[in-house]
Amino acid sequence: MTRVATRWLLLAALLLSACSPPPRTSPTVEAAPYRLRRLPPEPKEMLVALFALSQVPLSVSPTCAGVGTERDDATLGQYLSGFLAELSNPEASNAITTSAVEEQSESGIMIWICSVMIRHAHGEDIWSWGIEFSVRASDRVVLADSVRCLGAG
């Protein structure tokens, strides 16, 4: 009976460890790496990259501190979803704009600076909020720790 109980405990321990998230090994921003399909970045590809960054915490940059539409917004996805939800008014003038500029980073590598802005205008209610992120030109990888929150309104 003791052998059977020991085997069940071992099996349970193995199953529980398989369900646990891996330990964090560094304080850097962790997001599934996303690689653009082509350069220069096209608007659709920049939006796909933005979706890939949705789980990045707002703590990634001081520019993202407290910028969500609700006090408990903690990720880029929550930040963006709040502003996108505001675009549902058919009487408002809304737009999503993108831009991409190639430049050399401070460390000497070529990067693309991508910007996605959500714009809203309805009467005196006018604002524009969004995200800027970098893409390493050599391998087209989106750099999750380069995110900055942009906007005014």
Wavefront OBJ file of the C-alpha trace (Angstrom):
o trace
v 0.000 0.000 0.000
v 2.876 2.381 0.759
v 4.434 1.802 -2.702
v 1.157 2.671 -4.415
v 0.732 5.842 -2.340
v 4.324 6.875 -3.062
v 3.834 6.375 -6.805
v 0.637 8.465 -6.774
v 2.398 11.237 -4.866
v 5.274 11.188 -7.359
v 2.852 11.312 -10.287
v 0.928 14.182 -8.686
v 4.160 16.121 -8.080
v 5.242 15.646 -11.706
v 1.870 16.785 -13.023
v 1.800 19.848 -10.783
v 5.313 20.873 -11.777
v 4.344 20.582 -15.449
v 1.490 23.047 -14.860
v 3.620 25.647 -13.081
v 5.021 28.564 -15.061
v 8.795 28.546 -15.522
v 10.699 30.686 -13.028
v 11.701 34.160 -14.183
v 15.408 34.289 -14.785
v 15.793 37.992 -15.475
v 14.007 41.251 -14.755
v 13.704 42.058 -18.472
v 10.365 42.221 -20.233
v 9.157 38.764 -21.161
v 6.956 38.407 -24.212
v 6.784 35.803 -26.907
v 9.221 37.124 -29.535
v 7.509 38.281 -32.670
v 9.270 38.609 -36.012
v 7.859 40.856 -38.728
v 7.382 39.204 -42.101
v 9.005 42.021 -44.041
v 10.593 45.442 -43.839
v 9.675 48.200 -44.057
v 6.814 47.375 -41.691
v 3.356 47.616 -43.246
v 0.365 48.852 -41.194
v -1.207 45.389 -40.802
v 2.104 43.895 -39.670
v 2.564 46.661 -37.075
v -0.892 45.875 -35.680
v -0.073 42.147 -35.508
v 3.126 43.035 -33.618
v 1.084 45.178 -31.247
v -1.236 42.234 -30.544
v 1.841 40.082 -29.868
v 2.896 42.642 -27.227
v -0.496 42.590 -25.467
v 0.762 40.754 -22.348
v 3.715 43.098 -21.799
v 3.193 44.886 -18.460
v 2.669 48.647 -18.435
v 5.676 48.781 -16.113
v 7.827 48.265 -19.250
v 8.261 52.044 -19.472
v 7.736 55.078 -17.245
v 5.726 56.535 -20.158
v 3.121 53.800 -19.571
v 2.658 54.360 -15.827
v -0.999 55.018 -15.023
v -2.088 55.525 -18.634
v -4.857 52.933 -18.876
v -8.538 53.779 -19.091
v -9.131 51.997 -15.777
v -7.098 52.140 -12.587
v -6.293 48.410 -12.631
v -5.059 48.223 -16.256
v -1.757 46.348 -16.015
v -0.832 45.285 -19.573
v -0.476 46.881 -22.983
v -3.471 44.836 -24.125
v -5.687 46.322 -21.401
v -4.392 49.826 -22.169
v -5.105 49.499 -25.893
v -8.447 47.713 -25.444
v -9.741 50.546 -23.294
v -9.056 53.113 -25.983
v -10.256 50.885 -28.835
v -13.549 50.361 -26.994
v -14.079 54.132 -27.141
v -14.174 53.990 -30.951
v -17.613 52.349 -30.993
v -19.555 55.639 -31.309
v -20.665 55.847 -34.985
v -21.027 59.646 -34.720
v -17.381 60.156 -33.779
v -14.480 60.672 -36.152
v -12.053 57.859 -35.327
v -8.889 56.492 -36.900
v -5.957 54.182 -36.305
v -2.752 55.518 -37.811
v 0.641 53.869 -38.191
v 4.129 55.026 -39.053
v 7.567 53.432 -39.310
v 10.939 55.152 -39.530
v 14.320 53.467 -39.893
v 17.181 54.803 -37.794
v 20.361 53.790 -36.037
v 19.998 53.020 -32.318
v 22.312 54.350 -29.617
v 24.085 50.983 -29.644
v 24.742 51.293 -33.391
v 22.239 48.756 -34.739
v 19.642 49.621 -37.357
v 16.074 49.575 -36.043
v 12.620 50.524 -37.220
v 10.651 52.755 -34.844
v 6.983 51.805 -35.266
v 4.077 53.824 -33.967
v 0.397 52.863 -33.764
v -1.995 55.632 -32.682
v -5.700 55.434 -31.851
v -7.387 58.769 -32.612
v -10.847 59.870 -31.480
v -12.776 63.095 -32.063
v -16.366 63.743 -31.045
v -17.250 67.357 -30.388
v -14.846 68.654 -27.761
v -13.748 65.113 -26.836
v -10.509 64.839 -28.850
v -7.590 62.539 -28.029
v -4.891 60.336 -29.512
v -3.210 57.494 -27.603
v -0.934 54.710 -28.771
v 2.232 52.681 -28.591
v 5.706 53.047 -30.060
v 8.069 50.064 -30.313
v 11.307 49.150 -32.050
v 12.062 46.370 -34.511
v 15.646 45.191 -34.989
v 16.301 45.478 -38.748
v 18.780 42.586 -38.974
v 16.268 39.895 -37.987
v 12.912 41.796 -37.914
v 12.358 40.968 -34.198
v 10.051 43.257 -32.217
v 11.891 44.457 -29.098
v 9.355 44.170 -26.258
v 11.475 46.225 -23.854
v 11.483 49.181 -26.285
v 7.763 49.948 -25.816
v 6.679 53.495 -24.999
v 3.158 54.786 -24.489
v 2.256 57.894 -26.465
v -0.648 60.258 -26.402
v -2.568 63.259 -25.271
v -6.129 64.217 -24.702
l 1 2 3 4 5 6 7 8 9 10 11 12 13 14 15 16 17 18 19 20 21 22 23 24 25 26 27 28 29 30 31 32 33 34 35 36 37 38 39 40 41 42 43 44 45 46 47 48 49 50 51 52 53 54 55 56 57 58 59 60 61 62 63 64 65 66 67 68 69 70 71 72 73 74 75 76 77 78 79 80 81 82 83 84 85 86 87 88 89 90 91 92 93 94 95 96 97 98 99 100 101 102 103 104 105 106 107 108 109 110 111 112 113 114 115 116 117 118 119 120 121 122 123 124 125 126 127 128 129 130 131 132 133 134 135 136 137 138 139 140 141 142 143 144 145 146 147 148 149 150 151 152 153
